[in-house]
């Protein structure tokens, strides 16, 4: 039984290089930043009503404490 001749796909020229997306540049996020964001979201969700700037500072400090606690390893 004769083998079928293999068909080659035509070469397609490479698309033009795209410009980098506009907006905020990507930054590597640390585990501490991630956990801090998660804790901040939870703390803001439980806070009723509007938040004063003084309260916001306290909430951010508490979120940092939670992030530190989540990253702490017991040895």
N, CA, C, O and CB atoms as a CASP TS submission, in Angstrom:
PFRMAT TS
TARGET T0000
AUTHOR 0000-0000-0000
METHOD Language model
MODEL 1
PARENT N/A
ATOM      1  N   UNK     1       0.847  -1.173   0.000  1.00  0.00           N
ATOM      2  CA  UNK     1       0.000   0.000   0.000  1.00  0.00           C
ATOM      3  C   UNK     1       0.896   1.241   0.000  1.00  0.00           C
ATOM      4  O   UNK     1       1.731   1.382   0.894  1.00  0.00           O
ATOM      5  CB  UNK     1      -0.966  -0.004   1.225  1.00  0.00           C
ATOM      6  N   UNK     2       0.752   2.124  -0.955  1.00  0.00           N
ATOM      7  CA  UNK     2       1.623   3.300  -1.029  1.00  0.00           C
ATOM      8  C   UNK     2       1.278   4.306   0.068  1.00  0.00           C
ATOM      9  O   UNK     2       0.122   4.448   0.467  1.00  0.00           O
ATOM     10  CB  UNK     2       1.510   3.966  -2.411  1.00  0.00           C
ATOM     11  N   UNK     3       2.316   5.002   0.542  1.00  0.00           N
ATOM     12  CA  UNK     3       2.132   6.013   1.584  1.00  0.00           C
ATOM     13  C   UNK     3       1.625   7.300   0.949  1.00  0.00           C
ATOM     14  O   UNK     3       1.967   7.633  -0.185  1.00  0.00           O
ATOM     15  CB  UNK     3       3.457   6.267   2.358  1.00  0.00           C
ATOM     16  N   UNK     4       0.806   8.009   1.703  1.00  0.00           N
ATOM     17  CA  UNK     4       0.298   9.290   1.224  1.00  0.00           C
ATOM     18  C   UNK     4       1.392  10.340   1.346  1.00  0.00           C
ATOM     19  O   UNK     4       2.204  10.305   2.270  1.00  0.00           O
ATOM     20  CB  UNK     4      -0.966   9.719   2.014  1.00  0.00           C
ATOM     21  N   UNK     5       1.402  11.252   0.424  1.00  0.00           N
ATOM     22  CA  UNK     5       2.374  12.327   0.474  1.00  0.00           C
ATOM     23  C   UNK     5       1.963  13.312   1.568  1.00  0.00           C
ATOM     24  O   UNK     5       0.798  13.697   1.669  1.00  0.00           O
ATOM     25  CB  UNK     5       2.493  13.036  -0.905  1.00  0.00           C
ATOM     26  N   UNK     6       2.925  13.707   2.370  1.00  0.00           N
ATOM     27  CA  UNK     6       2.634  14.598   3.484  1.00  0.00           C
ATOM     28  C   UNK     6       2.462  16.026   2.975  1.00  0.00           C
ATOM     29  O   UNK     6       3.272  16.517   2.189  1.00  0.00           O
ATOM     30  CB  UNK     6       3.754  14.531   4.544  1.00  0.00           C
ATOM     31  N   UNK     7       1.407  16.679   3.427  1.00  0.00           N
ATOM     32  CA  UNK     7       1.123  18.056   3.018  1.00  0.00           C
ATOM     33  C   UNK     7       1.757  19.013   4.022  1.00  0.00           C
ATOM     34  O   UNK     7       1.570  18.867   5.230  1.00  0.00           O
ATOM     35  CB  UNK     7      -0.414  18.305   2.910  1.00  0.00           C
ATOM     36  N   UNK     8       2.487  19.966   3.533  1.00  0.00           N
ATOM     37  CA  UNK     8       3.095  20.967   4.395  1.00  0.00           C
ATOM     38  C   UNK     8       2.180  22.183   4.479  1.00  0.00           C
ATOM     39  O   UNK     8       1.582  22.602   3.488  1.00  0.00           O
ATOM     40  CB  UNK     8       4.497  21.366   3.877  1.00  0.00           C
ATOM     41  N   UNK     9       2.088  22.736   5.675  1.00  0.00           N
ATOM     42  CA  UNK     9       1.263  23.937   5.825  1.00  0.00           C
ATOM     43  C   UNK     9       2.060  25.141   5.335  1.00  0.00           C
ATOM     44  O   UNK     9       3.271  25.204   5.542  1.00  0.00           O
ATOM     45  CB  UNK     9       0.813  24.135   7.312  1.00  0.00           C
ATOM     46  N   UNK    10       1.405  26.083   4.697  1.00  0.00           N
ATOM     47  CA  UNK    10       2.131  27.254   4.198  1.00  0.00           C
ATOM     48  C   UNK    10       2.645  28.106   5.363  1.00  0.00           C
ATOM     49  O   UNK    10       2.004  28.195   6.410  1.00  0.00           O
ATOM     50  CB  UNK    10       1.222  28.101   3.274  1.00  0.00           C
ATOM     51  N   UNK    11       3.790  28.720   5.168  1.00  0.00           N
ATOM     52  CA  UNK    11       4.362  29.569   6.215  1.00  0.00           C
ATOM     53  C   UNK    11       3.559  30.856   6.306  1.00  0.00           C
ATOM     54  O   UNK    11       3.275  31.508   5.301  1.00  0.00           O
ATOM     55  CB  UNK    11       5.862  29.875   5.935  1.00  0.00           C
ATOM     56  N   UNK    12       3.204  31.203   7.529  1.00  0.00           N
ATOM     57  CA  UNK    12       2.472  32.442   7.782  1.00  0.00           C
ATOM     58  C   UNK    12       3.463  33.430   8.372  1.00  0.00           C
ATOM     59  O   UNK    12       4.185  33.091   9.310  1.00  0.00           O
ATOM     60  CB  UNK    12       1.241  32.213   8.745  1.00  0.00           C
ATOM     61  N   UNK    13       3.514  34.642   7.843  1.00  0.00           N
ATOM     62  CA  UNK    13       4.464  35.602   8.409  1.00  0.00           C
ATOM     63  C   UNK    13       4.105  35.923   9.863  1.00  0.00           C
ATOM     64  O   UNK    13       2.934  35.937  10.241  1.00  0.00           O
ATOM     65  CB  UNK    13       4.489  36.898   7.566  1.00  0.00           C
ATOM     66  N   UNK    14       5.137  36.179  10.666  1.00  0.00           N
ATOM     67  CA  UNK    14       4.924  36.523  12.073  1.00  0.00           C
ATOM     68  C   UNK    14       4.130  37.819  12.170  1.00  0.00           C
ATOM     69  O   UNK    14       4.368  38.755  11.406  1.00  0.00           O
ATOM     70  CB  UNK    14       6.274  36.656  12.822  1.00  0.00           C
ATOM     71  N   UNK    15       3.184  37.877  13.112  1.00  0.00           N
ATOM     72  CA  UNK    15       2.434  39.121  13.274  1.00  0.00           C
ATOM     73  C   UNK    15       3.346  40.241  13.778  1.00  0.00           C
ATOM     74  O   UNK    15       4.416  39.992  14.334  1.00  0.00           O
ATOM     75  CB  UNK    15       1.256  38.915  14.244  1.00  0.00           C
ATOM     76  N   UNK    16       2.904  41.451  13.572  1.00  0.00           N
ATOM     77  CA  UNK    16       3.687  42.600  14.026  1.00  0.00           C
ATOM     78  C   UNK    16       3.815  42.555  15.550  1.00  0.00           C
ATOM     79  O   UNK    16       2.865  42.186  16.241  1.00  0.00           O
ATOM     80  CB  UNK    16       3.032  43.938  13.566  1.00  0.00           C
ATOM     81  N   UNK    17       4.973  42.925  16.069  1.00  0.00           N
ATOM     82  CA  UNK    17       5.108  42.931  17.535  1.00  0.00           C
ATOM     83  C   UNK    17       4.154  43.957  18.142  1.00  0.00           C
ATOM     84  O   UNK    17       4.032  45.085  17.666  1.00  0.00           O
ATOM     85  CB  UNK    17       6.575  43.242  17.956  1.00  0.00           C
ATOM     86  N   UNK    18       3.493  43.530  19.196  1.00  0.00           N
ATOM     87  CA  UNK    18       2.516  44.402  19.846  1.00  0.00           C
ATOM     88  C   UNK    18       3.208  45.303  20.859  1.00  0.00           C
ATOM     89  O   UNK    18       4.198  44.925  21.485  1.00  0.00           O
ATOM     90  CB  UNK    18       1.413  43.571  20.533  1.00  0.00           C
ATOM     91  N   UNK    19       2.668  46.486  20.999  1.00  0.00           N
ATOM     92  CA  UNK    19       3.170  47.421  22.005  1.00  0.00           C
ATOM     93  C   UNK    19       2.760  46.912  23.386  1.00  0.00           C
ATOM     94  O   UNK    19       1.715  46.275  23.519  1.00  0.00           O
ATOM     95  CB  UNK    19       2.626  48.872  21.754  1.00  0.00           C
ATOM     96  N   UNK    20       3.558  47.181  24.406  1.00  0.00           N
ATOM     97  CA  UNK    20       3.167  46.743  25.744  1.00  0.00           C
ATOM     98  C   UNK    20       1.851  47.405  26.161  1.00  0.00           C
ATOM     99  O   UNK    20       1.583  48.547  25.788  1.00  0.00           O
ATOM    100  CB  UNK    20       4.280  47.069  26.766  1.00  0.00           C
ATOM    101  N   UNK    21       1.032  46.686  26.934  1.00  0.00           N
ATOM    102  CA  UNK    21      -0.245  47.257  27.337  1.00  0.00           C
ATOM    103  C   UNK    21      -0.058  48.502  28.191  1.00  0.00           C
ATOM    104  O   UNK    21       0.874  48.608  28.988  1.00  0.00           O
ATOM    105  CB  UNK    21      -1.062  46.228  28.092  1.00  0.00           C
ATOM    106  N   UNK    22      -0.974  49.436  27.996  1.00  0.00           N
ATOM    107  CA  UNK    22      -0.913  50.669  28.787  1.00  0.00           C
ATOM    108  C   UNK    22      -1.514  50.415  30.160  1.00  0.00           C
ATOM    109  O   UNK    22      -2.204  49.419  30.375  1.00  0.00           O
ATOM    110  CB  UNK    22      -1.656  51.832  28.070  1.00  0.00           C
ATOM    111  N   UNK    23      -1.250  51.305  31.065  1.00  0.00           N
ATOM    112  CA  UNK    23      -1.818  51.173  32.402  1.00  0.00           C
ATOM    113  C   UNK    23      -0.741  50.845  33.407  1.00  0.00           C
ATOM    114  O   UNK    23       0.436  51.152  33.217  1.00  0.00           O
ATOM    115  CB  UNK    23      -2.900  50.104  32.428  1.00  0.00           C
ATOM    116  N   UNK    24      -1.168  50.223  34.465  1.00  0.00           N
ATOM    117  CA  UNK    24      -0.272  49.905  35.566  1.00  0.00           C
ATOM    118  C   UNK    24       0.704  48.804  35.183  1.00  0.00           C
ATOM    119  O   UNK    24       0.283  47.773  34.659  1.00  0.00           O
ATOM    120  CB  UNK    24      -1.068  49.493  36.793  1.00  0.00           C
ATOM    121  N   UNK    25       1.991  48.993  35.429  1.00  0.00           N
ATOM    122  CA  UNK    25       2.949  47.929  35.104  1.00  0.00           C
ATOM    123  C   UNK    25       2.795  46.746  36.055  1.00  0.00           C
ATOM    124  O   UNK    25       2.402  46.910  37.210  1.00  0.00           O
ATOM    125  CB  UNK    25       4.391  48.466  35.161  1.00  0.00           C
ATOM    126  N   UNK    26       3.106  45.566  35.560  1.00  0.00           N
ATOM    127  CA  UNK    26       3.029  44.376  36.408  1.00  0.00           C
ATOM    128  C   UNK    26       4.194  44.363  37.380  1.00  0.00           C
ATOM    129  O   UNK    26       5.342  44.612  37.009  1.00  0.00           O
ATOM    130  CB  UNK    26       3.022  43.087  35.556  1.00  0.00           C
ATOM    131  N   UNK    27       3.878  44.071  38.612  1.00  0.00           N
ATOM    132  CA  UNK    27       4.898  44.011  39.654  1.00  0.00           C
ATOM    133  C   UNK    27       4.750  42.656  40.343  1.00  0.00           C
ATOM    134  O   UNK    27       3.636  42.188  40.580  1.00  0.00           O
ATOM    135  CB  UNK    27       4.759  45.208  40.682  1.00  0.00           C
ATOM    136  N   UNK    28       5.868  42.043  40.658  1.00  0.00           N
ATOM    137  CA  UNK    28       5.801  40.780  41.383  1.00  0.00           C
ATOM    138  C   UNK    28       5.242  41.026  42.776  1.00  0.00           C
ATOM    139  O   UNK    28       5.717  41.893  43.510  1.00  0.00           O
ATOM    140  CB  UNK    28       7.193  40.111  41.462  1.00  0.00           C
ATOM    141  N   UNK    29       4.229  40.252  43.122  1.00  0.00           N
ATOM    142  CA  UNK    29       3.581  40.421  44.418  1.00  0.00           C
ATOM    143  C   UNK    29       4.165  39.405  45.395  1.00  0.00           C
ATOM    144  O   UNK    29       4.289  38.222  45.080  1.00  0.00           O
ATOM    145  CB  UNK    29       2.034  40.256  44.300  1.00  0.00           C
ATOM    146  N   UNK    30       4.515  39.879  46.563  1.00  0.00           N
ATOM    147  CA  UNK    30       5.042  38.978  47.583  1.00  0.00           C
ATOM    148  C   UNK    30       3.879  38.299  48.304  1.00  0.00           C
ATOM    149  O   UNK    30       2.731  38.735  48.208  1.00  0.00           O
ATOM    150  CB  UNK    30       5.944  39.746  48.591  1.00  0.00           C
ATOM    151  N   UNK    31       4.192  37.244  49.013  1.00  0.00           N
ATOM    152  CA  UNK    31       3.169  36.538  49.785  1.00  0.00           C
ATOM    153  C   UNK    31       2.596  37.457  50.860  1.00  0.00           C
ATOM    154  O   UNK    31       1.403  37.406  51.157  1.00  0.00           O
ATOM    155  CB  UNK    31       3.752  35.258  50.426  1.00  0.00           C
ATOM    156  N   UNK    32       3.447  38.291  51.435  1.00  0.00           N
ATOM    157  CA  UNK    32       2.982  39.215  52.474  1.00  0.00           C
ATOM    158  C   UNK    32       1.967  40.200  51.883  1.00  0.00           C
ATOM    159  O   UNK    32       0.940  40.474  52.505  1.00  0.00           O
ATOM    160  CB  UNK    32       4.181  39.981  53.104  1.00  0.00           C
ATOM    161  N   UNK    33       2.246  40.732  50.692  1.00  0.00           N
ATOM    162  CA  UNK    33       1.307  41.656  50.046  1.00  0.00           C
ATOM    163  C   UNK    33      -0.023  40.971  49.761  1.00  0.00           C
ATOM    164  O   UNK    33      -1.085  41.562  49.956  1.00  0.00           O
ATOM    165  CB  UNK    33       1.903  42.207  48.742  1.00  0.00           C
ATOM    166  N   UNK    34       0.037  39.726  49.300  1.00  0.00           N
ATOM    167  CA  UNK    34      -1.176  38.990  48.980  1.00  0.00           C
ATOM    168  C   UNK    34      -2.029  38.770  50.233  1.00  0.00           C
ATOM    169  O   UNK    34      -3.227  39.053  50.244  1.00  0.00           O
ATOM    170  CB  UNK    34      -0.826  37.647  48.331  1.00  0.00           C
ATOM    171  N   UNK    35      -1.385  38.261  51.283  1.00  0.00           N
ATOM    172  CA  UNK    35      -2.124  38.011  52.523  1.00  0.00           C
ATOM    173  C   UNK    35      -2.644  39.310  53.134  1.00  0.00           C
ATOM    174  O   UNK    35      -3.726  39.333  53.720  1.00  0.00           O
ATOM    175  CB  UNK    35      -1.234  37.279  53.531  1.00  0.00           C
ATOM    176  N   UNK    36      -1.881  40.382  52.999  1.00  0.00           N
ATOM    177  CA  UNK    36      -2.323  41.675  53.510  1.00  0.00           C
ATOM    178  C   UNK    36      -3.590  42.123  52.764  1.00  0.00           C
ATOM    179  O   UNK    36      -4.525  42.639  53.377  1.00  0.00           O
ATOM    180  CB  UNK    36      -1.193  42.736  53.363  1.00  0.00           C
ATOM    181  N   UNK    37      -3.613  41.925  51.450  1.00  0.00           N
ATOM    182  CA  UNK    37      -4.795  42.278  50.666  1.00  0.00           C
ATOM    183  C   UNK    37      -6.010  41.448  51.032  1.00  0.00           C
ATOM    184  O   UNK    37      -7.126  41.962  51.101  1.00  0.00           O
ATOM    185  CB  UNK    37      -4.506  42.121  49.201  1.00  0.00           C
ATOM    186  N   UNK    38      -5.790  40.157  51.265  1.00  0.00           N
ATOM    187  CA  UNK    38      -6.887  39.277  51.669  1.00  0.00           C
ATOM    188  C   UNK    38      -7.443  39.707  53.021  1.00  0.00           C
ATOM    189  O   UNK    38      -8.657  39.805  53.203  1.00  0.00           O
ATOM    190  CB  UNK    38      -6.415  37.811  51.727  1.00  0.00           C
ATOM    191  N   UNK    39      -6.548  39.962  53.961  1.00  0.00           N
ATOM    192  CA  UNK    39      -6.984  40.383  55.297  1.00  0.00           C
ATOM    193  C   UNK    39      -7.678  41.737  55.235  1.00  0.00           C
ATOM    194  O   UNK    39      -8.682  41.955  55.914  1.00  0.00           O
ATOM    195  CB  UNK    39      -5.788  40.445  56.262  1.00  0.00           C
ATOM    196  N   UNK    40      -7.144  42.647  54.422  1.00  0.00           N
ATOM    197  CA  UNK    40      -7.754  43.977  54.293  1.00  0.00           C
ATOM    198  C   UNK    40      -9.166  43.866  53.726  1.00  0.00           C
ATOM    199  O   UNK    40     -10.076  44.562  54.177  1.00  0.00           O
ATOM    200  CB  UNK    40      -6.889  44.887  53.391  1.00  0.00           C
ATOM    201  N   UNK    41      -9.347  42.995  52.740  1.00  0.00           N
ATOM    202  CA  UNK    41     -10.690  42.788  52.182  1.00  0.00           C
ATOM    203  C   UNK    41     -11.667  42.280  53.221  1.00  0.00           C
ATOM    204  O   UNK    41     -12.808  42.736  53.282  1.00  0.00           O
ATOM    205  CB  UNK    41     -10.634  41.816  51.023  1.00  0.00           C
ATOM    206  N   UNK    42     -11.224  41.331  54.042  1.00  0.00           N
ATOM    207  CA  UNK    42     -12.094  40.807  55.093  1.00  0.00           C
ATOM    208  C   UNK    42     -12.415  41.838  56.157  1.00  0.00           C
ATOM    209  O   UNK    42     -13.548  41.935  56.630  1.00  0.00           O
ATOM    210  CB  UNK    42     -11.457  39.609  55.736  1.00  0.00           C
ATOM    211  N   UNK    43     -11.403  42.607  56.527  1.00  0.00           N
ATOM    212  CA  UNK    43     -11.634  43.640  57.551  1.00  0.00           C
ATOM    213  C   UNK    43     -12.555  44.742  57.037  1.00  0.00           C
ATOM    214  O   UNK    43     -13.396  45.245  57.782  1.00  0.00           O
ATOM    215  CB  UNK    43     -10.300  44.250  58.004  1.00  0.00           C
ATOM    216  N   UNK    44     -12.403  45.116  55.778  1.00  0.00           N
ATOM    217  CA  UNK    44     -13.280  46.154  55.223  1.00  0.00           C
ATOM    218  C   UNK    44     -14.708  45.637  55.057  1.00  0.00           C
ATOM    219  O   UNK    44     -15.668  46.396  55.190  1.00  0.00           O
ATOM    220  CB  UNK    44     -12.739  46.645  53.871  1.00  0.00           C
ATOM    221  N   UNK    45     -14.840  44.350  54.766  1.00  0.00           N
ATOM    222  CA  UNK    45     -16.175  43.775  54.591  1.00  0.00           C
ATOM    223  C   UNK    45     -16.949  43.755  55.904  1.00  0.00           C
ATOM    224  O   UNK    45     -18.172  43.894  55.912  1.00  0.00           O
ATOM    225  CB  UNK    45     -16.073  42.358  54.026  1.00  0.00           C
ATOM    226  N   UNK    46     -16.241  43.585  57.001  1.00  0.00           N
ATOM    227  CA  UNK    46     -16.947  43.518  58.295  1.00  0.00           C
ATOM    228  C   UNK    46     -17.198  44.899  58.892  1.00  0.00           C
ATOM    229  O   UNK    46     -17.948  45.018  59.860  1.00  0.00           O
ATOM    230  CB  UNK    46     -16.148  42.677  59.284  1.00  0.00           C
ATOM    231  N   UNK    47     -16.576  45.962  58.326  1.00  0.00           N
ATOM    232  CA  UNK    47     -16.712  47.311  58.866  1.00  0.00           C
ATOM    233  C   UNK    47     -17.968  47.959  58.300  1.00  0.00           C
ATOM    234  O   UNK    47     -18.075  48.135  57.086  1.00  0.00           O
ATOM    235  CB  UNK    47     -15.461  48.167  58.543  1.00  0.00           C
ATOM    236  N   UNK    48     -18.912  48.313  59.150  1.00  0.00           N
ATOM    237  CA  UNK    48     -20.145  48.925  58.642  1.00  0.00           C
ATOM    238  C   UNK    48     -19.955  50.413  58.319  1.00  0.00           C
ATOM    239  O   UNK    48     -19.185  51.106  58.984  1.00  0.00           O
ATOM    240  CB  UNK    48     -21.273  48.757  59.665  1.00  0.00           C
ATOM    241  N   UNK    49     -20.651  50.884  57.311  1.00  0.00           N
ATOM    242  CA  UNK    49     -20.653  52.317  57.000  1.00  0.00           C
ATOM    243  C   UNK    49     -19.361  52.828  56.407  1.00  0.00           C
ATOM    244  O   UNK    49     -18.514  52.067  55.938  1.00  0.00           O
ATOM    245  CB  UNK    49     -20.950  53.089  58.222  1.00  0.00           C
ATOM    246  N   UNK    50     -19.236  54.150  56.443  1.00  0.00           N
ATOM    247  CA  UNK    50     -18.039  54.770  55.888  1.00  0.00           C
ATOM    248  C   UNK    50     -16.897  54.714  56.896  1.00  0.00           C
ATOM    249  O   UNK    50     -17.111  54.547  58.096  1.00  0.00           O
ATOM    250  CB  UNK    50     -18.324  56.226  55.481  1.00  0.00           C
ATOM    251  N   UNK    51     -15.690  54.856  56.383  1.00  0.00           N
ATOM    252  CA  UNK    51     -14.495  54.721  57.214  1.00  0.00           C
ATOM    253  C   UNK    51     -13.729  56.038  57.198  1.00  0.00           C
ATOM    254  O   UNK    51     -13.462  56.605  56.138  1.00  0.00           O
ATOM    255  CB  UNK    51     -13.593  53.550  56.717  1.00  0.00           C
ATOM    256  N   UNK    52     -13.382  56.512  58.384  1.00  0.00           N
ATOM    257  CA  UNK    52     -12.585  57.736  58.479  1.00  0.00           C
ATOM    258  C   UNK    52     -11.122  57.412  58.172  1.00  0.00           C
ATOM    259  O   UNK    52     -10.722  56.251  58.263  1.00  0.00           O
ATOM    260  CB  UNK    52     -12.722  58.383  59.893  1.00  0.00           C
ATOM    261  N   UNK    53     -10.318  58.410  57.812  1.00  0.00           N
ATOM    262  CA  UNK    53      -8.898  58.158  57.551  1.00  0.00           C
ATOM    263  C   UNK    53      -8.174  57.536  58.745  1.00  0.00           C
ATOM    264  O   UNK    53      -7.278  56.711  58.566  1.00  0.00           O
ATOM    265  CB  UNK    53      -8.212  59.449  57.165  1.00  0.00           C
ATOM    266  N   UNK    54      -8.558  57.928  59.963  1.00  0.00           N
ATOM    267  CA  UNK    54      -7.923  57.356  61.151  1.00  0.00           C
ATOM    268  C   UNK    54      -8.264  55.871  61.273  1.00  0.00           C
ATOM    269  O   UNK    54      -7.401  55.054  61.591  1.00  0.00           O
ATOM    270  CB  UNK    54      -8.367  58.116  62.424  1.00  0.00           C
ATOM    271  N   UNK    55      -9.531  55.529  61.017  1.00  0.00           N
ATOM    272  CA  UNK    55      -9.939  54.125  61.074  1.00  0.00           C
ATOM    273  C   UNK    55      -9.223  53.313  59.995  1.00  0.00           C
ATOM    274  O   UNK    55      -8.841  52.165  60.222  1.00  0.00           O
ATOM    275  CB  UNK    55     -11.468  53.998  60.910  1.00  0.00           C
ATOM    276  N   UNK    56      -9.044  53.924  58.811  1.00  0.00           N
ATOM    277  CA  UNK    56      -8.393  53.217  57.712  1.00  0.00           C
ATOM    278  C   UNK    56      -6.955  52.863  58.071  1.00  0.00           C
ATOM    279  O   UNK    56      -6.484  51.776  57.736  1.00  0.00           O
ATOM    280  CB  UNK    56      -8.426  54.065  56.436  1.00  0.00           C
ATOM    281  N   UNK    57      -6.257  53.761  58.744  1.00  0.00           N
ATOM    282  CA  UNK    57      -4.887  53.471  59.172  1.00  0.00           C
ATOM    283  C   UNK    57      -4.867  52.296  60.150  1.00  0.00           C
ATOM    284  O   UNK    57      -3.998  51.427  60.071  1.00  0.00           O
ATOM    285  CB  UNK    57      -4.247  54.717  59.822  1.00  0.00           C
ATOM    286  N   UNK    58      -5.836  52.280  61.074  1.00  0.00           N
ATOM    287  CA  UNK    58      -5.910  51.180  62.034  1.00  0.00           C
ATOM    288  C   UNK    58      -6.206  49.854  61.332  1.00  0.00           C
ATOM    289  O   UNK    58      -5.645  48.816  61.683  1.00  0.00           O
ATOM    290  CB  UNK    58      -6.984  51.467  63.093  1.00  0.00           C
ATOM    291  N   UNK    59      -7.089  49.902  60.341  1.00  0.00           N
ATOM    292  CA  UNK    59      -7.445  48.685  59.609  1.00  0.00           C
ATOM    293  C   UNK    59      -6.243  48.171  58.816  1.00  0.00           C
ATOM    294  O   UNK    59      -6.014  46.963  58.751  1.00  0.00           O
ATOM    295  CB  UNK    59      -8.640  48.949  58.662  1.00  0.00           C
ATOM    296  N   UNK    60      -5.470  49.087  58.211  1.00  0.00           N
ATOM    297  CA  UNK    60      -4.279  48.669  57.458  1.00  0.00           C
ATOM    298  C   UNK    60      -3.239  48.040  58.395  1.00  0.00           C
ATOM    299  O   UNK    60      -2.596  47.053  58.038  1.00  0.00           O
ATOM    300  CB  UNK    60      -3.661  49.877  56.707  1.00  0.00           C
ATOM    301  N   UNK    61      -3.079  48.610  59.583  1.00  0.00           N
ATOM    302  CA  UNK    61      -2.138  48.040  60.550  1.00  0.00           C
ATOM    303  C   UNK    61      -2.575  46.637  60.961  1.00  0.00           C
ATOM    304  O   UNK    61      -1.754  45.727  61.072  1.00  0.00           O
ATOM    305  CB  UNK    61      -2.021  48.946  61.792  1.00  0.00           C
ATOM    306  N   UNK    62      -3.889  46.475  61.186  1.00  0.00           N
ATOM    307  CA  UNK    62      -4.403  45.164  61.564  1.00  0.00           C
ATOM    308  C   UNK    62      -4.223  44.158  60.427  1.00  0.00           C
ATOM    309  O   UNK    62      -3.908  42.995  60.679  1.00  0.00           O
ATOM    310  CB  UNK    62      -5.884  45.265  61.955  1.00  0.00           C
ATOM    311  N   UNK    63      -4.420  44.590  59.183  1.00  0.00           N
ATOM    312  CA  UNK    63      -4.225  43.703  58.037  1.00  0.00           C
ATOM    313  C   UNK    63      -2.765  43.258  57.950  1.00  0.00           C
ATOM    314  O   UNK    63      -2.486  42.100  57.642  1.00  0.00           O
ATOM    315  CB  UNK    63      -4.652  44.405  56.730  1.00  0.00           C
ATOM    316  N   UNK    64      -1.833  44.176  58.220  1.00  0.00           N
ATOM    317  CA  UNK    64      -0.415  43.810  58.225  1.00  0.00           C
ATOM    318  C   UNK    64      -0.107  42.803  59.325  1.00  0.00           C
ATOM    319  O   UNK    64       0.687  41.885  59.124  1.00  0.00           O
ATOM    320  CB  UNK    64       0.454  45.055  58.400  1.00  0.00           C
ATOM    321  N   UNK    65      -0.730  42.972  60.479  1.00  0.00           N
ATOM    322  CA  UNK    65      -0.526  42.024  61.573  1.00  0.00           C
ATOM    323  C   UNK    65      -1.044  40.637  61.197  1.00  0.00           C
ATOM    324  O   UNK    65      -0.404  39.629  61.497  1.00  0.00           O
ATOM    325  CB  UNK    65      -1.222  42.520  62.850  1.00  0.00           C
ATOM    326  N   UNK    66      -2.211  40.589  60.535  1.00  0.00           N
ATOM    327  CA  UNK    66      -2.762  39.314  60.090  1.00  0.00           C
ATOM    328  C   UNK    66      -1.858  38.660  59.059  1.00  0.00           C
ATOM    329  O   UNK    66      -1.654  37.446  59.089  1.00  0.00           O
ATOM    330  CB  UNK    66      -4.160  39.508  59.512  1.00  0.00           C
ATOM    331  N   UNK    67      -1.308  39.468  58.137  1.00  0.00           N
ATOM    332  CA  UNK    67      -0.409  38.914  57.119  1.00  0.00           C
ATOM    333  C   UNK    67       0.849  38.346  57.776  1.00  0.00           C
ATOM    334  O   UNK    67       1.328  37.278  57.393  1.00  0.00           O
ATOM    335  CB  UNK    67      -0.029  39.999  56.076  1.00  0.00           C
ATOM    336  N   UNK    68       1.377  39.057  58.760  1.00  0.00           N
ATOM    337  CA  UNK    68       2.547  38.538  59.475  1.00  0.00           C
ATOM    338  C   UNK    68       2.224  37.237  60.188  1.00  0.00           C
ATOM    339  O   UNK    68       3.038  36.314  60.206  1.00  0.00           O
ATOM    340  CB  UNK    68       3.060  39.567  60.481  1.00  0.00           C
ATOM    341  N   UNK    69       1.035  37.162  60.776  1.00  0.00           N
ATOM    342  CA  UNK    69       0.621  35.964  61.483  1.00  0.00           C
ATOM    343  C   UNK    69       0.473  34.787  60.522  1.00  0.00           C
ATOM    344  O   UNK    69       0.849  33.666  60.863  1.00  0.00           O
ATOM    345  CB  UNK    69      -0.691  36.212  62.224  1.00  0.00           C
ATOM    346  N   UNK    70      -0.068  35.025  59.329  1.00  0.00           N
ATOM    347  CA  UNK    70      -0.263  33.955  58.359  1.00  0.00           C
ATOM    348  C   UNK    70       1.078  33.436  57.822  1.00  0.00           C
ATOM    349  O   UNK    70       1.192  32.262  57.469  1.00  0.00           O
ATOM    350  CB  UNK    70      -1.139  34.446  57.204  1.00  0.00           C
ATOM    351  N   UNK    71       2.085  34.305  57.762  1.00  0.00           N
ATOM    352  CA  UNK    71       3.381  33.889  57.245  1.00  0.00           C
ATOM    353  C   UNK    71       4.300  33.313  58.305  1.00  0.00           C
ATOM    354  O   UNK    71       5.344  32.744  57.987  1.00  0.00           O
ATOM    355  CB  UNK    71       4.051  35.041  56.591  1.00  0.00           C
ATOM    356  N   UNK    72       3.911  33.460  59.572  1.00  0.00           N
ATOM    357  CA  UNK    72       4.752  32.972  60.665  1.00  0.00           C
ATOM    358  C   UNK    72       4.774  31.449  60.624  1.00  0.00           C
ATOM    359  O   UNK    72       3.734  30.800  60.516  1.00  0.00           O
ATOM    360  CB  UNK    72       4.236  33.485  62.049  1.00  0.00           C
ATOM    361  N   UNK    73       5.975  30.896  60.713  1.00  0.00           N
ATOM    362  CA  UNK    73       6.105  29.445  60.744  1.00  0.00           C
ATOM    363  C   UNK    73       6.433  29.003  62.160  1.00  0.00           C
ATOM    364  O   UNK    73       7.279  29.596  62.828  1.00  0.00           O
ATOM    365  CB  UNK    73       7.190  28.962  59.751  1.00  0.00           C
ATOM    366  N   UNK    74       5.769  27.976  62.600  1.00  0.00           N
ATOM    367  CA  UNK    74       6.034  27.443  63.934  1.00  0.00           C
ATOM    368  C   UNK    74       7.207  26.473  63.848  1.00  0.00           C
ATOM    369  O   UNK    74       7.194  25.529  63.058  1.00  0.00           O
ATOM    370  CB  UNK    74       4.770  26.740  64.522  1.00  0.00           C
ATOM    371  N   UNK    75       8.194  26.715  64.655  1.00  0.00           N
ATOM    372  CA  UNK    75       9.369  25.837  64.649  1.00  0.00           C
ATOM    373  C   UNK    75       9.579  25.223  66.004  1.00  0.00           C
ATOM    374  O   UNK    75      10.521  24.454  66.195  1.00  0.00           O
ATOM    375  CB  UNK    75      10.619  26.597  64.226  1.00  0.00           C
TER
END
